[in-house]
Amino acid sequence: MKLQFKTNAFDLDVKDMAAEMGITKQFLYKIYDNKMNVSEKRAKEMLNILKHLDAEAEKNEEELVKKRRNERKQMIKQMEKIVSQYDSD
């Protein structure tokens, strides 16, 4: 299975994943494409790292969603104040 990149951001994620594993991005691509063999122990280590990175990313996404929602609530309050000024006129 060949990795297909739709965005540069995903390519950067792969680079970060590889760095966490102590390997190059190209080496990670070769492993993924089954062009490079890794030991069972190393494969399990890499899988654990990927799972950890995925969990961290999910946590960060949740925090970002909460932050954006709070920002929207602040904007709603501000717009309600502005609209209420027109209603009082």
SULZI-V607538 format. One record per residue. N is the residue number from 1. PHI is phi in whole degrees, 0 to 359 (* if undefined). NEAR is the number of other C-alpha atoms within 8 Angstrom. D_LAST is the distance of its C-alpha to the last C-alpha in Angstrom with 2 decimals. Layout:
BEGIN
N,PHI,NEAR,D_LAST ; N,PHI,NEAR,D_LAST
END
This chain:
BEGIN
1,*,4,65.21 ; 2,271,5,63.78 ; 3,292,7,60.50 ; 4,248,4,57.91 ; 5,254,7,55.12 ; 6,263,5,51.88 ; 7,220,6,50.09 ; 8,292,7,51.14 ; 9,298,6,49.23 ; 10,295,9,51.72 ; 11,300,9,54.56 ; 12,292,8,53.26 ; 13,299,8,53.10 ; 14,297,10,56.74 ; 15,299,10,57.61 ; 16,295,8,56.01 ; 17,299,10,57.85 ; 18,298,12,61.09 ; 19,298,10,60.59 ; 20,298,8,60.09 ; 21,272,8,63.40 ; 22,76,6,65.18 ; 23,229,9,65.92 ; 24,275,9,64.81 ; 25,301,10,62.34 ; 26,297,6,65.20 ; 27,296,9,67.34 ; 28,297,11,64.62 ; 29,301,9,64.37 ; 30,296,10,68.15 ; 31,297,11,68.16 ; 32,299,10,65.40 ; 33,278,10,67.29 ; 34,60,7,70.50 ; 35,261,7,72.23 ; 36,221,8,72.75 ; 37,271,6,74.29 ; 38,230,7,73.11 ; 39,290,6,74.84 ; 40,301,6,73.68 ; 41,300,6,72.80 ; 42,294,8,70.73 ; 43,298,9,69.01 ; 44,294,8,68.03 ; 45,299,8,66.76 ; 46,295,9,64.67 ; 47,298,8,63.30 ; 48,298,8,62.29 ; 49,297,10,60.55 ; 50,298,9,58.65 ; 51,297,8,57.60 ; 52,297,8,56.43 ; 53,297,9,54.43 ; 54,294,8,52.86 ; 55,297,8,51.87 ; 56,296,8,50.34 ; 57,296,8,48.40 ; 58,297,8,47.10 ; 59,299,8,46.01 ; 60,295,8,44.23 ; 61,297,8,42.48 ; 62,298,8,41.21 ; 63,295,8,39.93 ; 64,294,8,38.23 ; 65,298,8,36.55 ; 66,298,8,35.25 ; 67,298,8,34.02 ; 68,295,8,32.19 ; 69,296,8,30.64 ; 70,298,8,29.41 ; 71,296,8,27.98 ; 72,296,8,26.13 ; 73,298,8,24.77 ; 74,298,8,23.53 ; 75,294,8,21.83 ; 76,299,8,20.25 ; 77,301,8,18.89 ; 78,296,8,17.53 ; 79,293,8,15.91 ; 80,297,8,14.43 ; 81,298,8,12.85 ; 82,296,8,11.46 ; 83,295,8,10.23 ; 84,296,8,8.75 ; 85,296,8,6.58 ; 86,290,7,5.27 ; 87,294,6,5.50 ; 88,281,5,3.83 ; 89,284,4,0.00
END
